[in-house]
Amino acid sequence: MPRPVLGILTLYLNEQKQLEERNVYQNMITEGNKLGLDIFVFTPMDVNASKKNINAMEYDPTQRKWSRRVRDFPNMIFDRCRIQKGYRFKQLLTFRKNYGHHLFLNRPLRNKWIIHEVLSKKENFRIHLPETKLVTRISDVEHMLKKRSVVYLKPINGTGGRGILRIERLKNPNHYYIQGRNQQRKIITPQKIHAARLGSILQTWDMKDSYIAQEGIPVQLPNGRVHDYRMLVQKNREGQWELTGMVGRVGASRSITSNLHGGGQAITMDTLLTQWIKDREIQEQVKKKSEILGLETAKYLEQTYGALCELALDLAINKKGDVFLLEVNPKPAREVFARSGQKDIYRQSIIKPLEYALWLYRQKEVLIKAEVSEVHEEELS
C-alpha cells in the first residue's frame, strides 16, 4: 500500500533558491519516514500547471542529501509560507487560488489588525488584549501616547521584529524616547526628541493603514532587557488542540523585541517566570491562564478562518500575573525550544503536525469509503 504523501509548501528567500527552514524540513522528512509518511518540499515556482506535477525537493536522511524529482500532487499540503515582498508572494497567492481545493492542513490567517479585531469580539479574549489601534494618520499615535506612557508601532504584516518602533513618553514635558529596528532587523540609534518632531520622524516610516499602535506592557527585567513568552499549540494525532510548550525569550541589549533573529535568548518559562514573579501560586495561575488562552484562541480562529494545525502566541505577563496576547503567528518557528535546551519539546513540535496529517488522511479515507458505499447501496436499490 502506498504511503500517504505530504507536500510542505514554502517560498524561496532569494534568486539562489535558498530555503529559510531547511533544517526543520530535514527533521520533518526524517520523522515522517518513521511514521510512514512520504514528505517532499516545494514552492509555487516548482509547479508545472500544464503537466499537473511538481519539481519537488526531496531529502534522503541516510545520505543526508537533497535532490530533485518530478512528483504528482501530494495527498495533503502543509502551508509554511510567510509573507514576502515581491513576485514570489504573488505566485503563492495565485497557487492558493488555483489549488485551494486540495487538502490543506492549514489555511492562511489575516494580518495583525484583523486578528485583533476578530478576537476583540469575544469578551473572554478582550481582557487579554493590549489596547491596539490601526494607524491611519500620525494623530492616532499621538492620541494613544496621551493615554499610554509606552506605545509600540508594528507593521500589520511584519515578522521577526522588523520595522518596530517603541515610543516612550518621558516625565520631561513634551519629550519622547524612540527606539526600534528597521526592516533589516538592525537596531536604530535610540533618540530623545521633542514632541514637535514626532510627526516628521513617523512620516519617514510610511505607516498609513499598514501599522498598528499597541499599548506597551511593562516587561523590562532589572537588567533593562525586555522579555516575553512564546506558546506553541498544535493539533495532536487525534485532531485535538493541545499545548506543546511554552518558553521565555529575553531580548538583546538595547533591543525593544525579544526575537531570536534579533539577538534574543531563549530560556525555559519556569526559569524566567521565577525571576519575574516570586509568588509560586501566581506563577502556576499564569501558566494555566496562558494555556487556556492559547487553546481557546486556536479553536476560535479555526472556526473563523478554516483549517489550522498549529499556532504560536506571543505573550506578555506583567508583575501582577495578568496575561496579554501580543501576537498570533500561524507559521511558527520551533528553534526557540531547542535553544532553551528543551529538545523533547522541539521534537514534539516537529512530529505533531505529521501525526495530525496522518489522522487527517485517514479521516478522509473513511469519508471516501462511506460515500462509495452509499453510492453502491443506491445502485443496488
TANOR-V838259 format. One record per residue. N is the residue number from 0. PSI is psi in radians with two decimals (* if undefined). Layout:
N;PSI  N;PSI
This chain:
0;2.27  1;2.55  2;2.52  3;2.55  4;2.25  5;2.20  6;2.15  7;2.00  8;2.19  9;-3.04  10;2.51  11;2.55  12;-0.42  13;-3.06  14;-0.25  15;0.11  16;0.71  17;2.46  18;2.39  19;-0.62  20;0.73  21;-0.76  22;-0.66  23;-0.76  24;-0.66  25;-0.76  26;-0.69  27;-0.74  28;-0.72  29;-0.83  30;-0.60  31;-0.68  32;-0.71  33;-0.52  34;-0.12  35;0.50  36;2.22  37;2.09  38;2.36  39;2.90  40;2.47  41;2.87  42;2.86  43;-0.52  44;-0.39  45;-0.04  46;2.26  47;1.74  48;-0.66  49;-0.66  50;-0.09  51;0.76  52;-3.11  53;2.34  54;1.45  55;2.72  56;2.18  57;2.60  58;2.30  59;1.88  60;-0.53  61;-0.72  62;-0.26  63;0.83  64;2.56  65;2.59  66;3.01  67;2.49  68;2.45  69;2.20  70;2.68  71;2.91  72;2.48  73;2.90  74;-0.54  75;2.69  76;2.27  77;1.83  78;1.91  79;0.32  80;2.27  81;2.77  82;2.35  83;2.90  84;2.33  85;-3.01  86;-0.50  87;-0.64  88;-0.58  89;-0.66  90;-0.67  91;-0.79  92;-0.67  93;-0.73  94;-0.82  95;-0.63  96;-0.77  97;-0.47  98;0.39  99;-0.25  100;-0.20  101;2.89  102;1.92  103;2.43  104;-0.53  105;2.61  106;2.73  107;2.57  108;3.11  109;-3.09  110;3.04  111;-0.71  112;-0.78  113;-0.70  114;-0.72  115;-0.77  116;-0.74  117;-0.81  118;-0.52  119;-0.31  120;-0.35  121;2.23  122;-0.65  123;-0.30  124;-0.55  125;-0.65  126;-0.26  127;0.07  128;2.15  129;2.65  130;2.26  131;2.38  132;2.56  133;2.29  134;1.86  135;-0.34  136;2.83  137;-0.56  138;-0.41  139;-0.69  140;-0.75  141;-0.68  142;-0.72  143;-0.60  144;-0.36  145;-0.46  146;-0.56  147;2.39  148;-0.42  149;2.32  150;2.36  151;2.39  152;2.13  153;2.42  154;2.42  155;-0.39  156;0.26  157;2.72  158;2.77  159;0.34  160;0.15  161;2.41  162;0.47  163;2.38  164;2.52  165;2.17  166;2.17  167;2.25  168;2.09  169;2.83  170;-0.56  171;2.07  172;2.41  173;0.48  174;2.51  175;2.73  176;2.13  177;2.29  178;2.90  179;-2.99  180;2.51  181;-3.01  182;-0.26  183;0.22  184;0.08  185;2.44  186;2.20  187;2.74  188;2.07  189;2.56  190;2.55  191;2.21  192;2.79  193;2.58  194;-0.54  195;-0.40  196;-0.19  197;-0.83  198;-0.79  199;-0.62  200;-0.77  201;-0.51  202;-0.57  203;-0.23  204;-0.05  205;1.17  206;-0.25  207;2.11  208;0.16  209;0.07  210;2.68  211;2.64  212;2.19  213;2.35  214;2.32  215;2.19  216;2.32  217;1.89  218;0.35  219;2.23  220;2.92  221;-0.48  222;0.07  223;-0.15  224;2.55  225;2.75  226;2.75  227;-2.97  228;2.42  229;2.18  230;2.38  231;2.10  232;2.43  233;2.74  234;2.54  235;-2.97  236;-0.12  237;0.20  238;0.30  239;2.52  240;2.41  241;2.78  242;2.20  243;-0.75  244;2.83  245;2.52  246;2.62  247;2.66  248;2.32  249;2.24  250;2.79  251;2.87  252;2.34  253;0.09  254;2.51  255;-0.09  256;2.87  257;0.09  258;2.42  259;-0.64  260;-0.40  261;0.28  262;0.16  263;2.91  264;2.42  265;2.32  266;2.54  267;2.57  268;-0.74  269;-0.74  270;-0.83  271;-0.71  272;-0.60  273;-0.61  274;-0.58  275;-0.73  276;2.09  277;-0.51  278;2.03  279;-0.67  280;-0.73  281;-0.64  282;-0.81  283;-0.65  284;-0.71  285;-0.81  286;-0.69  287;-0.80  288;-0.70  289;-0.77  290;-0.80  291;-0.76  292;-0.78  293;-0.81  294;-0.71  295;-0.66  296;-0.79  297;-0.80  298;-0.73  299;-0.75  300;-0.56  301;-0.69  302;-0.58  303;-0.72  304;-0.09  305;-2.98  306;2.32  307;2.70  308;-0.26  309;2.65  310;2.50  311;2.40  312;2.26  313;2.15  314;2.47  315;2.42  316;2.19  317;3.11  318;-0.44  319;-0.19  320;0.19  321;2.41  322;2.22  323;2.34  324;1.94  325;-0.64  326;2.62  327;2.26  328;2.00  329;-0.15  330;1.14  331;2.49  332;2.83  333;-0.23  334;-0.30  335;-0.59  336;-0.71  337;-0.72  338;-0.39  339;0.05  340;0.10  341;1.23  342;-0.62  343;-0.73  344;-0.68  345;-0.80  346;-0.70  347;-0.64  348;-0.47  349;-0.76  350;-0.67  351;-0.78  352;-0.51  353;-0.74  354;-0.65  355;-0.69  356;-0.74  357;-0.72  358;-0.77  359;-0.71  360;-0.78  361;-0.64  362;-0.72  363;-0.69  364;-0.75  365;-0.72  366;-0.74  367;-0.77  368;-0.67  369;-0.70  370;-0.72  371;-0.74  372;-0.69  373;-0.73  374;-0.72  375;-0.72  376;-0.67  377;-0.68  378;-0.67  379;-0.61  380;*
